[in-house]
């Protein structure tokens, strides 16, 4: 039977260990704040970008803290998410195109195209590295939250367009992965 002092000592050491891992995860993901600040500064909807960016930051820190396959998903997820974010921010500054009686914003097509490219990037990276489901879910979440900071440019239709594009981009690789098993 374990003494009370030894149990308390183990509990304190475990707490220190977890706090150390949490600090390391927080510092490791701190550069993502620059992406969030840039997105908030350049978008038409800074509140939405801040909400999506804060969510991305919290989830990124948690994934790094937890480790395993989830830790490996963070960097590829952020890099892939920068594609729809950049496409949508550029489309926001282009404005819209008018032909005859109708006008169309470039935001939704840019978000869809960016989501497609991001989905294909995550899928190819995941297949090449033979990562497990944790990677796929983690990278998808981080990618979608990163891209959503800019794709909220016309409301949730931009975010939905990005998600559809992302899903279409991931579909061939997911089918290939399932058929292999």
Residue pairs with C-beta under 8 A, 6 or more apart in sequence:
21 65
21 67
22 61
22 65
24 64
25 61
25 62
25 64
25 65
26 61
28 64
29 57
29 60
29 61
29 64
29 74
32 56
32 57
32 60
32 78
33 57
35 53
35 78
35 82
35 85
35 146
35 149
36 49
36 50
36 53
36 54
36 56
36 57
36 149
39 49
39 53
39 85
39 89
39 149
39 150
40 46
40 49
40 50
40 53
40 149
42 89
42 92
42 93
42 150
43 49
43 88
43 89
43 92
43 149
43 150
43 152
43 153
44 92
44 153
45 152
45 153
48 148
48 149
48 152
49 149
49 150
49 152
52 145
52 146
52 148
52 149
52 152
53 145
53 149
55 145
56 78
56 81
56 142
56 145
56 146
56 149
59 141
59 142
59 145
60 74
60 77
60 78
60 142
63 70
63 71
63 73
63 74
63 138
63 142
64 71
64 74
68 134
69 131
69 132
69 133
69 134
69 135
69 138
70 134
70 135
70 137
70 138
72 129
72 131
72 135
72 138
73 131
73 134
73 135
73 136
73 137
73 138
73 139
73 142
74 138
74 139
74 142
76 121
76 122
76 125
76 126
76 139
77 122
77 138
77 139
77 140
77 141
77 142
77 143
77 146
78 142
78 143
78 146
79 121
80 117
80 118
80 119
80 121
80 122
80 125
80 139
80 143
80 146
81 118
81 142
81 143
81 144
81 145
81 146
81 147
82 146
82 147
83 114
83 117
83 118
83 121
83 147
84 110
84 111
84 113
84 114
84 115
84 117
84 118
84 146
84 147
84 150
84 151
84 162
84 165
84 166
85 114
85 146
85 147
85 149
85 150
85 151
86 114
86 150
87 110
87 111
87 113
87 114
87 150
88 107
88 110
88 111
88 114
88 147
88 150
88 151
88 153
88 158
88 162
89 150
89 153
90 110
91 105
91 106
91 107
91 109
91 110
91 111
91 153
92 107
92 150
92 153
94 106
95 105
95 106
96 103
96 104
96 105
96 106
97 103
97 104
97 106
98 104
105 153
105 154
107 151
107 153
107 154
107 158
108 154
108 157
108 158
108 161
109 161
111 147
111 150
111 151
111 153
111 158
111 159
111 161
111 162
111 165
112 161
112 162
112 164
112 165
113 165
114 147
114 151
114 162
114 165
115 147
115 151
115 161
115 162
115 163
115 164
115 165
115 166
115 167
115 168
115 169
116 165
116 166
116 168
116 169
117 165
117 169
118 143
118 147
118 162
118 165
118 166
118 169
119 143
119 165
119 166
119 167
119 168
119 169
119 170
119 171
120 169
120 170
120 173
121 169
122 136
122 139
122 140
122 143
122 166
122 169
122 170
123 169
123 170
123 172
123 173
123 174
124 173
125 139
126 135
126 136
126 139
126 173
127 173
127 176
127 177
129 135
140 166
140 170
143 166
144 162
144 163
144 166
147 162
147 166
148 159
148 162
151 158
151 159
151 161
151 162
152 158
152 159
